């Protein structure tokens, strides 16, 4: 196992800055996911950890050793790629043991390590097959097995599930998490899928534009997002946002631009007259009484266990998740209330969280 420390790491291509001074500390055996939209720099950061991209400035240490100038093969890391990168002419066993063979490991030891990894991943019946004879999920397990046999200090995963169908992604998420719990090796995992991040990670690093927006446990980021970007990125369906002016006092409320009034149980201190962005998750909306916010039903999407309802509030579309069976139709007028103990407040100008 190993700790991984990233200190003020920057990456530039000529005059174009891609990574802007990232700091991340990863503890021994931790499962950390780098998440963010396309182009945020997460794969570039992973490739710098692996030694596949040169660091413009800053420092990366693995197990207390600075690795900035070390070749990938000397960093004792193993990387699992999006496209599996298997040798088509080799069998599963040969693919898994090839790196050890190049390193001069003797055949009995290679066979032992391949057998152990195959047992962990359920690949024993497939060892004599070639990649073309495997499903996508089986190929991904072979790529993982090839990493396991090297017994690395750090596993690096670069969007390994993006080529799989939705059902198989769910299965592979569970397999990778179970693998981590068994091996207890440090994992750094890149994805743009925030569901993967929420379900698998010990710690999430949210990136945008080459900068770290927030670092924390999945539930910490979900319950207390630092800013509007993190709040909107994590959660499916995404958090809803409404802009308005706060009214303080005995009965705090948010007055929307069109005059609608959302009654609140709390508000940030000294907030009267302050323009804010209110964030509310779809599952924290319910049918309200006369004090509710007027809305018009636009689209109703039953999923079986719940119903997703798109509603219009003063020209702003919100998503409402209903856990009970409801009879709603397009153009129906409803009143909505918010679980105000769970609303989030953000400054409209800075986009940063306001404490209530």
C-alpha positions, 0 to 999 in steps of 0.5 A: 500500500502507498500514500500519494501526495500531489503538491501544487502540480501544474501543467501547461502546453506552451502558453495554455495552462491546463492544470492550475496548482492542484493539491491532493493528499491520498492516504494509504489504501484510499479509493479516490475518484477524480471527477468533473466534466470533459476537459476539466483536467482529470485524465491529464492529472492521472497521466502525470501521476503515471508518468505519461505526461510531464509535470510543468511544476509542482511535486508528486510523491508516492510512498514518500518518494518524489517521482517527478523524474522517474519513468512510468516503469519505475513508479511501481504503479499499474494503470487500467485504461478505457480501451483495455489495451490487451494484446489480441494475439495473446491469451488471457493468461499471457496478457496478464503475465506479460509485464512480469515476463518483461521484468524478468520474473521467472515462469513459476512465479508468473504462473502463481501470480496469474493464477491468484489474480484469475481466482480473485476476478473469476477468470480461471475458465477464460485463461486460454481464450484470446481477447476477441473471444471475451465480452467487454466486462471480461476484457475489463477484468483481464485488464484489471488482472494484468494490473493486480499481478504486478502488486503495485503501490498505486492502481490508476483507472482511466474511465475504465467503464465508459465502453460498457453498457449501463447494466454491466457498468453497475456490475463492474462498479461493484466488482471494482469496489469489492476488489479494493476492499480485498486488496486494500491498495491505493486507487486513483480513479478517473470518471466523468460519471458522478454516480460512479464517484458517489457509489465507489469512492472513499474520497472525491476530488471535484475538478473544473477547469484544471482547478480543485473545487472541493475534496471530501467524502461522497456524502460530505460533498452531497450534503454540503457542496462548497459552491454552485458547481459542485452542488449541480454536478453531484446528484442524479437528477441534478440539484435545482436552482432558483434565484431570488431575494431573501426576506429575513425575520420571523418567517424567512422566505425567498421572493423569486423574480416573478413575485412567487414566495417560497417560505423557508424555515431558516436563512443565512444570517443578516440576509434580508434583501440579499440576492441568493441562489437557492438549491434544492434537490429533486427528492426534497420537493413535495406537494404543498399547500396554499403557501407552496410555490406555484408550478406547472407540470411539463413532463411526467416520467414514471421509472417504476420505483419513483416518478420524475416530474419536470415542472415550470416555476416562473419560466425555470424548469425544475425536476421533482422526484416523487417516491409515491404513485401520483396522478399528474398530467402535463399543464396541470397546476400544482403548489410545491413546497421545499424541505427547507431544512435541506435547502442550500444557499449560495451567493449569486455573485460568488457562487459560494455556499452561504451558511444558514 
